Amino acid sequence: MQVVDVMTTDVISVTPDTPIKDAARLMFRNRVSGLPVCDESSCLIGIITEADFLRLEVARQEADEPQPIETVGEVMNRSVLTIGPDHSIAEAARKMVVNDVNRLPVVDARSHILGIISRLDVVAVFTRPDDVIEDEIREDVIRRVLFVDPDSVGVSVANGIVTFEGEIGTRTEARLLEEVVRRLDGVIRVENGLSWRIDDEAR
């Protein structure tokens, strides 16, 4: 599963000239913790987050003569961590964890904003229905990767736990099937009960 499969495409954005109070209202009304900042051609040029407002308030309280801040462009962060639509969910999750951010703007090669992926979107991957996971295993992995008739292998999925039963052609196929399925989105654990007709890994 890729970023494009789970990202939010209805993106609420602002421009550098947006009044700071309008940006705050947008965040509050839409219950979002950050807004992409785009230019007139929808190219991403920055981001403004709750943290920016917190820093702004602290600076205002601590300054003897606070300078008036009126627009988003005066406080936005111009160094924005982004991700492409074709990247994996795992890579998006890794970027968010390593960089301690809650969201990643999704952009194309020209920095045009396509959507946003959040931590909640990544969490949603774990809610994939068991029957969807089972269908992906049978059709995309067993049939198209291993070129094996999916009806010849016993597959069941319960609460993200995949169980294999029956017999498959080789030991390598049994191992490969487990390794590939373990990496599928929504899979918690694989219980591999397969036997094989040929031990092609025996020495």
Contact map, one row per residue, 1 for C-alpha under 8 A:
11101000000000000000000000000000000000000000000000000000000000000000000000000000000000011000000000000000000000000000000000000000000000000000000000000000000000000000000000000000000000011000000000000000000
11111100000000000000000000000000000000000000000000000000000000000000000000000000000011111000000000000000000000000000000000000000000000000000000000000000000000000000000000000000000000000000000000000000000
11111110000000000000000000000000000000000000000000000000000000000000000000000000000111111001000000000000000000000000100000000000000000000000000000000000000000000000000000000000000000000000000000000000000
01111110000000000000000000000000000000000000000000000000000000000000000000000000000011000000000000000000000000000000000000000000000000000000000000000000000000000000000000000000000000000000000000000000000
11111110000000000000000000000000000000000000000000000000000000000000000000000000000000000000000000000000000000000000000000000000000000000000000000000000000000000000000000000000000000000000000000000000000
01111111000000000000000000000000000000000000000000000000000000000000000000000000000000000000000000000000000000000000100011000000000000000000000000000000000000000000000000000000000000000000000000000000000
00111111100000000000000000000000000000000000000000000000000000000000000000000000000000000000000000000000010000000011110010000000000000000000000000000000000000000000000000000000000000000000000000000000000
00000111111000000000000000000000000000000000000000000000000000000000000000000000000000000000000000000000000000000011100000000000000000000000000000000000000000000000000000000000000000000000000000000000000
00000011111000000000000000000000000000000000000000000000000000000000000000000000000000000000000000000000000000000111000000000000000000000000000000000000000000000000000000000000000000000000000000000000000
00000001111100000000000000000000000000000000000000000000000000000000000000000000000000000000000000000000000000000010000000000000000000000000000000000000000000000000000000000000000000000000000000000000000
00000001111110000000000000000000000000000000000000000000000000000000000000000000000000000000000000000000000000000111000000000000000000000000000000000000000000000000000000000000000000000000000000000000000
00000000011111000000000000000000001100000000000000000000000000000000000000000000000000000000000000000000000000000000000000000000000000000000000000000000000000000000000000000000000000000000000000000000000
00000000001111100000000000000000001111000000000000000000000000000000000000000000000000000000000000000000000000000000000000000000000000000000000000000000000000000000000000000000000000000000000000000000000
00000000000111110100001000000000001111000000000000000000000000000000000100000000000000000000000000000000000000000000000000000000000000000000000000000000000000000000000000000000000000000000000000000000000
00000000000011111100000000000000000011110000000000000000000000000000000110000000000000000000000000000000000000000000000000000000000000000000000000000000000000000000000000000000000000000000000000000000000
00000000000001111100000000000000000011100000000000000000000000000000001111010000000000000000000000000000000000000000000000000000000000000000000000000000000000000000000000000000000000000000000000000000000
00000000000000111110000000000000000000000000000000000000000000000000001110000000000000000000000000000000000000000000000000000000000000000000000000000000000000000000000000000000000000000000000000000000000
00000000000001111111011000000000000000000000000000000000000000000000001110000000000000000000000000000000000000000000000000000000000000000000000000000000000000000000000000000000000000000000000000000000000
00000000000000001111111000000000000000000000000000000000000000000000011100000000000000000000000000000000000000000000000000000000000000000000000000000000000000000000000000000000000000000000000000000000000
00000000000000000111111100000000000000000000000000000000000000000000111100000000000000000000000000000000000000000000000000000000000000000000000000000000000000000000000000000000000000000000000000000000000
00000000000000000011111110000000000000000000000000000000000000000000010000000000000000000000000000000000000000000000000000000000000000000000000000000000000000000000000000000000000000000000000000000000000
00000000000000000111111111000000000000000000000000000000000000000000000000000000000000000000000000000000000000000000000000000000000000000000000000000000000000000000000000000000000000000000000000000000000
00000000000001000111111111100000001000000000000000000000000000000000000100000000000000000000000000000000000000000000000000000000000000000000000000000000000000000000000000000000000000000000000000000000000
00000000000000000001111111110000000000000000000000000000000000000000000000000000000000000000000000000000000000000000000000000000000000000000000000000000000000000000000000000000000000000000000000000000000
00000000000000000000111111111000000000000000000000000000000000000000000000000000000000000000000000000000000000000000000000000000000000000000000000000000000000000000000000000000000000000000000000000000000
00000000000000000000011111111100000000000000000000000000000000000000000000000000000000000000000000000000000000000000000000000000000000000000000000000000000000000000000000000000000000000000000000000000000
00000000000000000000001111111111111000000000000000000000000000000000000000000000000000000000000000000000000000000000000000000000000000000000000000000000000000000000000000000000000000000000000000000000000
00000000000000000000000111111111000000000000000000000000000000000000000000000000000000000000000000000000000000000000000000000000000000000000000000000000000000000000000000000000000000000000000000000000000
00000000000000000000000011111110000000000000000000000000000000000000000000000000000000000000000000000000000000000000000000000000000000000000000000000000000000000000000000000000000000000000000000000000000
00000000000000000000000001111111000000000000000000000000000000000000000000000000000000000000000000000000000000000000000000000000000000000000000000000000000000000000000000000000000000000000000000000000000
00000000000000000000000000111111100000000000000000000000000000000000000000000000000000000000000000000000000000000000000000000000000000000000000000000000000000000000000000000000000000000000000000000000000
00000000000000000000000000110111111000000000000000000000000000000000000000000000000000000000000000000000000000000000000000000000000000000000000000000000000000000000000000000000000000000000000000000000000
00000000000000000000000000100011111000000000000011000000000000000000000000000000000000000000000000000000000000000000000000000000000000000000000000000000000000000000000000000000000000000000000000000000000
00000000000000000000000000100001111100000000001111000000000000000000000000000000000000000000000000000000000000000000000000000000000000000000000000000000000000000000000000000000000000000000000000000000000
00000000000111000000001000100001111110000000001110000000000000000000000000000000000000000000000000000000000000000000000000000000000000000000000000000000000000000000000000000000000000000000000000000000000
00000000000111000000000000000000011111000001111100000000000000000000000000000000000000000000000000000000100000000000000000000000000000000000000000000000000000000000000000000000000000000000000000000000000
00000000000011110000000000000000001111100001111100000000000000000000000000010000000000000000000000000000000000000000000000000000000000000000000000000000000000000000000000000000000000000000000000000000000
00000000000011110000000000000000000111111111110000000000000000000000000000000000000000000000000000000000000000000000000000000000000000000000000000000000000000000000000000000000000000000000000000000000000
00000000000000110000000000000000000011111111100000000000000000000000000000000000000000000000000000000000000000000000000000000000000000000000000000000000000000000000000000000000000000000000000000000000000
00000000000000100000000000000000000001111110000000000000000000000000000000000000000000000000000000000000000000000000000000000000000000000000000000000000000000000000000000000000000000000000000000000000000
00000000000000000000000000000000000001111110000000000000000000000000000000000000000000000000000000000000000000010000000000000000000000000000000000000000000000000000000000000000000000000000000000000000000
00000000000000000000000000000000000001111111000000000000000000000000000000000000000000000000000000000000000000011000000000000000000000000000000000000000000000000000000000000000000000000000000000000000000
00000000000000000000000000000000000001111111100000000000000000000000000000000000000000000000000000000000000001111000000000000000000000000000000000000000000000000000000000000000000000000000000000000000000
00000000000000000000000000000000000111100111110000000000000000000000000000000000000000000000000000000000001000111000000000000000000000000000000000000000000000000000000000000000000000000000000000000000000
00000000000000000000000000000000000111100011111000000000000000000000000000000101000000000000000000000000000000000000000000000000000000000000000000000000000000000000000000000000000000000000000000000000000
00000000000000000000000000000000000111000001111100000000000000000000000000011111000000000000000000000000000000000000000000000000000000000000000000000000000000000000000000000000000000000000000000000000000
00000000000000000000000000000000011110000000111110000000000000000000000000011101000000000000000000000000000000000000000000000000000000000000000000000000000000000000000000000000000000000000000000000000000
00000000000000000000000000000000011110000000011111010000000000000000000100111000000000000000000000000000000000000000000000000000000000000000000000000000000000000000000000000000000000000000000000000000000
00000000000000000000000000000000111000000000001111111000000000000000000000010000000000000000000000000000000000000000000000000000000000000000000000000000000000000000000000000000000000000000000000000000000
00000000000000000000000000000000110000000000000111111100000000000000000000000000000000000000000000000000000000000000000000000000000000000000000000000000000000000000000000000000000000000000000000000000000
00000000000000000000000000000000000000000000000011111110000000000000000000000000000000000000000000000000000000000000000000000000000000000000000000000000000000000000000000000000000000000000000000000000000
00000000000000000000000000000000000000000000000111111111000000000000000000110000000000000000000000000000000000000000000000000000000000000000000000000000000000000000000000000000000000000000000000000000000
00000000000000000000000000000000000000000000000011111111100000000000000000000000000000000000000000000000000000000000000000000000000000000000000000000000000000000000000000000000000000000000000000000000000
00000000000000000000000000000000000000000000000001111111110000000000000000000000000000000000000000000000000000000000000000000000000000000000000000000000000000000000000000000000000000000000000000000000000
00000000000000000000000000000000000000000000000000111111111000000000000000000000000000000000000000000000000000000000000000000000000000000000000000000000000000000000000000000000000000000000000000000000000
00000000000000000000000000000000000000000000000000011111111100000000000000100000000000000000000000000000000000000000000000000000000000000000000000000000000000000000000000000000000000000000000000000000000
00000000000000000000000000000000000000000000000000001111111110000000000000000000000000000000000000000000000000000000000000000000000000000000000000000000000000000000000000000000000000000000000000000000000
00000000000000000000000000000000000000000000000000000111111111000000000000000000000000000000000000000000000000000000000000000000000000000000000000000000000000000000000000000000000000000000000000000000000
00000000000000000000000000000000000000000000000000000011111111100100000000000000000000000000000000000000000000000000000000000000000000000000000000000000000000000000000000000000000000000000000000000000000
00000000000000000000000000000000000000000000000000000001111111100110000000000000000000000000000000000000000000000000000000000000000000000000000000000000000000000000000000000000000000000000000000000000000
00000000000000000000000000000000000000000000000000000000111111100100000000000000000000000000000000000000000000000000000000000000000000000000000000000000000000000000000000000000000000000000000000000000000
00000000000000000000000000000000000000000000000000000000011111110000000000000000000000000000000000000000000000000000000000000000000000000000000000000000000000000000000000000000000000000000000000000000000
00000000000000000000000000000000000000000000000000000000001111111100000000000000000000000000000000000000000000000000000000000000000000000000000000000000000000000000000000000000000000000000000000000000000
00000000000000000000000000000000000000000000000000000000000001111100000000000000000000000000000000000000000000000000000000000000000000000000000000000000000000000000000000000000000000000000000000000000000
00000000000000000000000000000000000000000000000000000000000000111110000000000000000000000000000000000000000000000000000000000000000000000000000000000000000000000000000000000000000000000000000000000000000
00000000000000000000000000000000000000000000000000000000001110111111000000000000000000000000000000000000000000000000000000000000000000000000000000000000000000000000000000000000000000000000000000000000000
00000000000000000000000000000000000000000000000000000000000100001111100000000000000000000000000000000000000000000000000000000000000000000000000000000000000000000000000000000000000000000000000000000000000
00000000000000000000000000000000000000000000000000000000000000000111110000000000000000000000000000000000000000000000000000000000000000000000000000000000000000000000000000000000000000000000000000000000000
00000000000000000001000000000000000000000000000000000000000000000011111001100000000000000000000000000000000000000000000000000000000000000000000000000000000000000000000000000000000000000000000000000000000
00000000000000000011100000000000000000000000000000000000000000000001111101000000000000000000000000000000000000000000000000000000000000000000000000000000000000000000000000000000000000000000000000000000000
00000000000000011111000000000000000000000000000000000000000000000000111111100000000000000000000000000000000000000000000000000000000000000000000000000000000000000000000000000000000000000000000000000000000
00000000000001111111001000000000000000000000000100000000000000000000011111110000000000000000000000000000000000000000000000000000000000000000000000000000000000000000000000000000000000000000000000000000000
00000000000000111100000000000000000000000000000000000000000000000000001111110000000000000000000000000000000000000000000000000000000000000000000000000000000000000000000000000000000000000000000000000000000
00000000000000010000000000000000000000000000000000000000000000000000111111110000000000000000000000000000000000000000000000000000000000000000000000000000000000000000000000000000000000000000000000000000000
00000000000000000000000000000000000000000000000100010001000000000000101111111000000000000000000000000000000000000000000000000000000000000000000000000000000000000000000000000000000000000000000000000000000
00000000000000010000000000000000000010000000011110010000000000000000000111111100000000000000000000000000000000000000000000000000000000000000000000000000000000000000000000000000000000000000000000000000000
00000000000000000000000000000000000000000000011100000000000000000000000000111111000000000000000000000000000000000000000000000000000000000000000000000000000000000000000000000000000000000000000000000000000
00000000000000000000000000000000000000000000111000000000000000000000000000011111000000000000000000000000000000000000000000000000000000000000000000000000000000000000000000000000000000000000000000000000000
00000000000000000000000000000000000000000000010000000000000000000000000000001111100000000000000000000000000000000000000000000000000000000000000000000000000000000000000000000000000000000000000000000000000
00000000000000000000000000000000000000000000111000000000000000000000000000001111110000000000000000000000000000000000000000000000000000000000000000000000000000000000000000000000000000000000000000000000000
00000000000000000000000000000000000000000000000000000000000000000000000000000011111000000000000000000001100000000000000000000000000000000000000000000000000000000000000000000000000000000000000000000000000
00000000000000000000000000000000000000000000000000000000000000000000000000000001111100000000000000000001111000000000000000000000000000000000000000000000000000000000000000000000000000000000000000000000000
00000000000000000000000000000000000000000000000000000000000000000000000000000000111110100001000000000001111000000000000000000000000000000000000000000000000000000000000000000000000000000000000000000000000
00100000000000000000000000000000000000000000000000000000000000000000000000000000011111100000000000000000011110000000000000000000000000000000000000000000000000000000000000000000000000000000000000000000000
01110000000000000000000000000000000000000000000000000000000000000000000000000000001111100000000000000000011100000100000000000000000000000000000000000000000000000000000000000000000000000000000000000000000
01110000000000000000000000000000000000000000000000000000000000000000000000000000000111110000000000000000000000000000000000000000000000000000000000000000000000000000000000000000000000000000000000000000000
01100000000000000000000000000000000000000000000000000000000000000000000000000000001111111011000000000000000000000000000000000000000000000000000000000000000000000000000000000000000000000000000000000000000
11100000000000000000000000000000000000000000000000000000000000000000000000000000000001111111000000000000000000000000000000000000000000000000000000000000000000000000000000000000000000000000000000000000000
11100000000000000000000000000000000000000000000000000000000000000000000000000000000000111111100000000000000000000000000001000000000000000000000000000000000000000000000000000000000000000000000000000000000
00000000000000000000000000000000000000000000000000000000000000000000000000000000000000011111110000000000000000000000000000000000000000000000000000000000000000000000000000000000000000000000000000000000000
00000000000000000000000000000000000000000000000000000000000000000000000000000000000000111111111000000000000000000000000000000000000000000000000000000000000000000000000000000000000000000000000000000000000
00100000000000000000000000000000000000000000000000000000000000000000000000000000001000111111111100000001000000000000100000000000000000000000000000000000000000000000000000000000000000000000000000000000000
00000000000000000000000000000000000000000000000000000000000000000000000000000000000000001111111110000000000000000000001001000000000000000000000000000000000000000000000000000000000000000000000000000000000
00000000000000000000000000000000000000000000000000000000000000000000000000000000000000000111111111000000000000000000000000000000000000000000000000000000000000000000000000000000000000000000000000000000000
00000000000000000000000000000000000000000000000000000000000000000000000000000000000000000011111111110000000000000000000000000000000000000000000000000000000000000000000000000000000000000000000000000000000
00000000000000000000000000000000000000000000000000000000000000000000000000000000000000000001111111111111000000000000001000000000000000000000000000000000000000000000000000000000000000000000000000000000000
00000000000000000000000000000000000000000000000000000000000000000000000000000000000000000000111111111000000000000000000000000000000000000000000000000000000000000000000000000000000000000000000000000000000
00000000000000000000000000000000000000000000000000000000000000000000000000000000000000000000011111110000000000000000000000000000000000000000000000000000000000000000000000000000000000000000000000000000000
00000000000000000000000000000000000000000000000000000000000000000000000000000000000000000000001111111000000000000000000000000000000000000000000000000000000000000000000000000000000000000000000000000000000
00000000000000000000000000000000000000000000000000000000000000000000000000000000000000000000001111111100000000000000000000000000000000000000000000000000000000000000000000000000000000000000000000000000000
00000000000000000000000000000000000000000000000000000000000000000000000000000000000000000000000110111111000000000000000000000000000000000000000000000000000000000000000000000000000000000000000000000000000
00000000000000000000000000000000000000000000000000000000000000000000000000000000000000000000000100011111000000000000011000000000000000000000000000000000000000000000000000000000000000000000000000000000000
00000000000000000000000000000000000000000000000000000000000000000000000000000000000000000000000100001111100000000001111000000000000000000000000000000000000000000000000000000000000000000000000000000000000
00000000000000000000000000000000000000000000000000000000000000000000000000000000111000000001000100001111110000000001110000000000000000000000000000000000000000000000000000000000000000000000000000000000000
00000000000000000000000000000000000100000000000000000000000000000000000000000000111000000000000000000011111000001111100000000000000000000000000000000000000000000000000000000000000000000000000000000000000
00000010000000000000000000000000000000000000000000000000000000000000000000000000011110000000000000000001111100001111100000000000000000000000000000000000000000000000000000000000000000000000000000000000000
00000000000000000000000000000000000000000001000000000000000000000000000000000000011110000000000000000000111111111110000000000000000000000000000000000000000000000000000000000000000000000000000000000000000
00000000000000000000000000000000000000000000000000000000000000000000000000000000000110000000000000000000011111111100000000000000000000000000000000000000000000000000000000000000000000000000000000000000000
00000000000000000000000000000000000000000000000000000000000000000000000000000000000100000000000000000000001111110000000000000000000000000000000000000000000000000000000000000000000000000000000000000000000
00000000000000000000000000000000000000000010000000000000000000000000000000000000000000000000000000000000001111110000000000000000000000000000000000000000000000000000000000000000000000000000000000000000000
00000000000000000000000000000000000000000011000000000000000000000000000000000000000000000000000000000000001111111000000000000000000000000000000000000000000000000000000000000000000000000000000000000000000
00000000000000000000000000000000000000001111000000000000000000000000000000000000000000000000000000000000001111111100000000000000000000000000000000000000000000000000000000000000000000000000000000000000000
00000000000000000000000000000000000000000111000000000000000000000000000000000000000000000000000000000000111100111110000000000000000000000000000000000000000000000000000000000000000000000000000000000000000
00000000101000000000000000000000000000000000000000000000000000000000000000000000000010000000000000000000111100011111000000000000000000000000000000000000000000000000000000000000000000000000000000000000000
00000011111000000000000000000000000000000000000000000000000000000000000000000000000000000000000000000000111000001111100000000000000000000000000000000000000000000000000000000000000000000000000000000000000
00000011101000000000000000000000000000000000000000000000000000000000000000000000000000000000000000000011110000000111110000000000000000000000000000000000000000000000000000000000000000000000000000000000000
00100111000000000000000000000000000000000000000000000000000000000000000000000000000000000001000000000011110000000011111011000000000000000000000000000000000000000000000000000000000000000000000000000000000
00000010000000000000000000000000000000000000000000000000000000000000000000000000000000000000000000000111000000000001111111000000000000000000000000000000000000000000000000000000000000000000000000000000000
00000000000000000000000000000000000000000000000000000000000000000000000000000000000000000000100100000110000000000000111111100000000000000000000000000000000000000000000000000000000000000000000000000000000
00000000000000000000000000000000000000000000000000000000000000000000000000000000000000000000000000000000000000000000011111110000000000000000000000000000000000000000000000000000000000000000000000000000000
00000110000000000000000000000000000000000000000000000000000000000000000000000000000000000000000000000000000000000000111111111000000000000000000000000000000000000000000000000000000000000000000000000000000
00000100000000000000000000000000000000000000000000000000000000000000000000000000000000001000100000000000000000000000111111111100000000000000000000000000000000000000000000000000000000000000000000000000000
00000000000000000000000000000000000000000000000000000000000000000000000000000000000000000000000000000000000000000000001111111110000000000000000000000000000000000000000000000000000000000000000000000000000
00000000000000000000000000000000000000000000000000000000000000000000000000000000000000000000000000000000000000000000000111111111000000000000000000000000000000000000000000000000000000000000000000000000000
00000000000000000000000000000000000000000000000000000000000000000000000000000000000000000000000000000000000000000000000011111111000000000000000000000000000000000000000000000000000000001100000000000000000
00000000000000000000000000000000000000000000000000000000000000000000000000000000000000000000000000000000000000000000000001111111000000000000000000000000000000010000000000000000000000001110000000000000000
00000000000000000000000000000000000000000000000000000000000000000000000000000000000000000000000000000000000000000000000000111111100000000000000000000000000000000000000000000000000000000100000000000000000
00000000000000000000000000000000000000000000000000000000000000000000000000000000000000000000000000000000000000000000000000011111110110000000000000000000000000000000000000000000000000001100000000000000000
00000000000000000000000000000000000000000000000000000000000000000000000000000000000000000000000000000000000000000000000000000011111110000000000000000000000000000000000000000000000000000000000000000000000
00000000000000000000000000000000000000000000000000000000000000000000000000000000000000000000000000000000000000000000000000000001111111000000000000000000000011110000000000000000000000000000000000000000000
00000000000000000000000000000000000000000000000000000000000000000000000000000000000000000000000000000000000000000000000000000000111111100000000000000000000010000000000000000000000000000000000000000000000
00000000000000000000000000000000000000000000000000000000000000000000000000000000000000000000000000000000000000000000000000000001111111110000000000000000000000000000000000000000000000000000000000000000000
00000000000000000000000000000000000000000000000000000000000000000000000000000000000000000000000000000000000000000000000000000001111111111000000000000000000010010000000000000000000000000110000000000000000
00000000000000000000000000000000000000000000000000000000000000000000000000000000000000000000000000000000000000000000000000000000011111111100000000000000001110000000000000000000000000000000000000000000000
00000000000000000000000000000000000000000000000000000000000000000000000000000000000000000000000000000000000000000000000000000000001111111111000000000000000000000000000000000000000000000000000000000000000
00000000000000000000000000000000000000000000000000000000000000000000000000000000000000000000000000000000000000000000000000000000000111111111100000000000000000000000000000000000000000000000000000000000000
00000000000000000000000000000000000000000000000000000000000000000000000000000000000000000000000000000000000000000000000000000000000011111111110000000000000000000000000000000000000010000000000000000000000
00000000000000000000000000000000000000000000000000000000000000000000000000000000000000000000000000000000000000000000000000000000000001111111111000000100001000000000000000000000000000000000000000000000000
00000000000000000000000000000000000000000000000000000000000000000000000000000000000000000000000000000000000000000000000000000000000000111111111100000100000000000000000000000000000000000000000000000000000
00000000000000000000000000000000000000000000000000000000000000000000000000000000000000000000000000000000000000000000000000000000000000111111111110000000000000000000000000000000000000000000000000000000000
00000000000000000000000000000000000000000000000000000000000000000000000000000000000000000000000000000000000000000000000000000000000000011111111111000000000000000000000000000000100110000000000000000000000
00000000000000000000000000000000000000000000000000000000000000000000000000000000000000000000000000000000000000000000000000000000000000001111111111111100000000000000000000000000100000000000000000000000000
00000000000000000000000000000000000000000000000000000000000000000000000000000000000000000000000000000000000000000000000000000000000000000111111111111100000000000000000000000000000000000000000000000000000
00000000000000000000000000000000000000000000000000000000000000000000000000000000000000000000000000000000000000000000000000000000000000000011111111110000000000000000000000000000000000000000000000000000000
00000000000000000000000000000000000000000000000000000000000000000000000000000000000000000000000000000000000000000000000000000000000000000001111111100000000000000000000000000000000000000000000000000000000
00000000000000000000000000000000000000000000000000000000000000000000000000000000000000000000000000000000000000000000000000000000000000000000111111110000000000000000000000001000100000000000000000000000000
00000000000000000000000000000000000000000000000000000000000000000000000000000000000000000000000000000000000000000000000000000000000000000000011111111000000000000000000000000000000000000000000000000000000
00000000000000000000000000000000000000000000000000000000000000000000000000000000000000000000000000000000000000000000000000000000000000000000011101111101000000000000000000000000000000000000000000000000000
00000000000000000000000000000000000000000000000000000000000000000000000000000000000000000000000000000000000000000000000000000000000000000000011000111111100000000000000000000000000000000000000000000000000
00000000000000000000000000000000000000000000000000000000000000000000000000000000000000000000000000000000000000000000000000000000000000000110011000011111100000000000000000000000000000000000000000000000000
00000000000000000000000000000000000000000000000000000000000000000000000000000000000000000000000000000000000000000000000000000000000000000000000000001111110000000000000000000000000000000000000000000000000
00000000000000000000000000000000000000000000000000000000000000000000000000000000000000000000000000000000000000000000000000000000000000000000000000011111110000000000011100000000000000000000000000000000000
00000000000000000000000000000000000000000000000000000000000000000000000000000000000000000000000000000000000000000000000000000000000000000000000000001111111000000001111100000000000000000000000000000000000
00000000000000000000000000000000000000000000000000000000000000000000000000000000000000000000000000000000000000000000000000000000000000000000000000000011111100000011110000000000000000000000000000000000000
00000000000000000000000000000000000000000000000000000000000000000000000000000000000000000000000000000000000000000000000000000000000001000100000000000000111110000111100000000000000000000000000000000000000
00000000000000000000000000000000000000000000000000000000000000000000000000000000000000000000000000000000000000000000000000000000000001000000000000000000011111000111000000000000000000000000000000000000000
00000000000000000000000000000000000000000000000000000000000000000000000000000000000000000000000000000000000000000000000000000000011011000000000000000000001111111110000000000000000000000000000000000000000
00000000000000000000000000000000000000000000000000000000000000000000000000000000000000000000000000000000000000000000000000000000010000000000000000000000000111111100000000000000000000000000000000000000000
00000000000000000000000000000000000000000000000000000000000000000000000000000000000000000000000000000000000000000000000000000000010000000000000000000000000011111000000000000000000000000001000000000000000
00000000000000000000000000000000000000000000000000000000000000000000000000000000000000000000000000000000000000000000000000000100010010000000000000000000000011111100000000000000000000000111100000000000000
00000000000000000000000000000000000000000000000000000000000000000000000000000000000000000000000000000000000000000000000000000000000000000000000000000000000011111110000000000000000000000011111000000000000
00000000000000000000000000000000000000000000000000000000000000000000000000000000000000000000000000000000000000000000000000000000000000000000000000000000001111011111000000000000000000000011111000000000000
00000000000000000000000000000000000000000000000000000000000000000000000000000000000000000000000000000000000000000000000000000000000000000000000000000000011110001111100000000000000000000000011110000000000
00000000000000000000000000000000000000000000000000000000000000000000000000000000000000000000000000000000000000000000000000000000000000000000000000000000111100000111110000000000000000000000011111000000000
00000000000000000000000000000000000000000000000000000000000000000000000000000000000000000000000000000000000000000000000000000000000000000000000000000000111000000011111000000000000000000000000111100000000
00000000000000000000000000000000000000000000000000000000000000000000000000000000000000000000000000000000000000000000000000000000000000000000000000000001110000000001111100000000000000000000000011100000000
00000000000000000000000000000000000000000000000000000000000000000000000000000000000000000000000000000000000000000000000000000000000000000000000000000001100000000000111110000000000000000000000001111000000
00000000000000000000000000000000000000000000000000000000000000000000000000000000000000000000000000000000000000000000000000000000000000000000000000000001100000000000011111101100000000000000000001111000000
00000000000000000000000000000000000000000000000000000000000000000000000000000000000000000000000000000000000000000000000000000000000000000000000000000000000000000000001111101000000000000000000000011100000
00000000000000000000000000000000000000000000000000000000000000000000000000000000000000000000000000000000000000000000000000000000000000000000000000000000000000000000000111111100000000000000000000011111000
00000000000000000000000000000000000000000000000000000000000000000000000000000000000000000000000000000000000000000000000000000000000000000000000000000000000000000000000111111110000000000000000000111111100
00000000000000000000000000000000000000000000000000000000000000000000000000000000000000000000000000000000000000000000000000000000000000000000000000000000000000000000000001111111000000000000000000000011100
00000000000000000000000000000000000000000000000000000000000000000000000000000000000000000000000000000000000000000000000000000000000000000000000001000000000000000000000111111111100000000000000000000000000
00000000000000000000000000000000000000000000000000000000000000000000000000000000000000000000000000000000000000000000000000000000000000000000000000000000000000000000000101111111110000000000000101110000000
00000000000000000000000000000000000000000000000000000000000000000000000000000000000000000000000000000000000000000000000000000000000000000000000000000000000000000000000000111111111000000000000000000000000
00000000000000000000000000000000000000000000000000000000000000000000000000000000000000000000000000000000000000000000000000000000000000000000000000000000000000000000000000011111111100000000000000000000000
00000000000000000000000000000000000000000000000000000000000000000000000000000000000000000000000000000000000000000000000000000000000000000000110001000000000000000000000000001111111110000000000000000000000
00000000000000000000000000000000000000000000000000000000000000000000000000000000000000000000000000000000000000000000000000000000000000000000000000000000000000000000000000000111111111000000010100000000000
00000000000000000000000000000000000000000000000000000000000000000000000000000000000000000000000000000000000000000000000000000000000000000000000000000000000000000000000000000011111111100000000000000000000
00000000000000000000000000000000000000000000000000000000000000000000000000000000000000000000000000000000000000000000000000000000000000000000100000000000000000000000000000000001111111110000000000000000000
00000000000000000000000000000000000000000000000000000000000000000000000000000000000000000000000000000000000000000000000000000000000000001000100000000000000000000000000000000000111111110010010000000000000
00000000000000000000000000000000000000000000000000000000000000000000000000000000000000000000000000000000000000000000000000000000000000000000000000000000000000000000000000000000011111110011110000000000000
00000000000000000000000000000000000000000000000000000000000000000000000000000000000000000000000000000000000000000000000000000000000000000000000000000000000000000000000000000000001111111010000000000000000
10000000000000000000000000000000000000000000000000000000000000000000000000000000000000000000000000000000000000000000000000000000000000000000000000000000000000000000000000000000000111111110000000000000000
10000000000000000000000000000000000000000000000000000000000000000000000000000000000000000000000000000000000000000000000000001101000000000000000000000000000000000000000000000000000000111110000000000000000
00000000000000000000000000000000000000000000000000000000000000000000000000000000000000000000000000000000000000000000000000001111000010000000000000000000000000010000000000000000000000011111000000000000000
00000000000000000000000000000000000000000000000000000000000000000000000000000000000000000000000000000000000000000000000000000100000010000000000000000000000000011100000000000000000011111111110000000000000
00000000000000000000000000000000000000000000000000000000000000000000000000000000000000000000000000000000000000000000000000000000000000000000000000000000000000111100000000000000000001000111110000000000000
00000000000000000000000000000000000000000000000000000000000000000000000000000000000000000000000000000000000000000000000000000000000000000000000000000000000000011100000000000000000001000011111000000000000
00000000000000000000000000000000000000000000000000000000000000000000000000000000000000000000000000000000000000000000000000000000000000000000000000000000000000001111000000000000010011000011111100000000000
00000000000000000000000000000000000000000000000000000000000000000000000000000000000000000000000000000000000000000000000000000000000000000000000000000000000000001111000000000000000000000000111110000000000
00000000000000000000000000000000000000000000000000000000000000000000000000000000000000000000000000000000000000000000000000000000000000000000000000000000000000000011100000000100010000000000011111000000000
00000000000000000000000000000000000000000000000000000000000000000000000000000000000000000000000000000000000000000000000000000000000000000000000000000000000000000011110000000000000000000000001111100000000
00000000000000000000000000000000000000000000000000000000000000000000000000000000000000000000000000000000000000000000000000000000000000000000000000000000000000000001111100000100000000000000000111110000000
00000000000000000000000000000000000000000000000000000000000000000000000000000000000000000000000000000000000000000000000000000000000000000000000000000000000000000000111100100100000000000000000011111000000
00000000000000000000000000000000000000000000000000000000000000000000000000000000000000000000000000000000000000000000000000000000000000000000000000000000000000000000001111100100000000000000000001111110000
00000000000000000000000000000000000000000000000000000000000000000000000000000000000000000000000000000000000000000000000000000000000000000000000000000000000000000000001111100000000000000000000000111110000
00000000000000000000000000000000000000000000000000000000000000000000000000000000000000000000000000000000000000000000000000000000000000000000000000000000000000000000000011100000000000000000000000011111000
00000000000000000000000000000000000000000000000000000000000000000000000000000000000000000000000000000000000000000000000000000000000000000000000000000000000000000000000001110000000000000000000000011111110
00000000000000000000000000000000000000000000000000000000000000000000000000000000000000000000000000000000000000000000000000000000000000000000000000000000000000000000000001110000000000000000000000000111110
00000000000000000000000000000000000000000000000000000000000000000000000000000000000000000000000000000000000000000000000000000000000000000000000000000000000000000000000000110000000000000000000000000011111
00000000000000000000000000000000000000000000000000000000000000000000000000000000000000000000000000000000000000000000000000000000000000000000000000000000000000000000000000000000000000000000000000000011111
00000000000000000000000000000000000000000000000000000000000000000000000000000000000000000000000000000000000000000000000000000000000000000000000000000000000000000000000000000000000000000000000000000000111
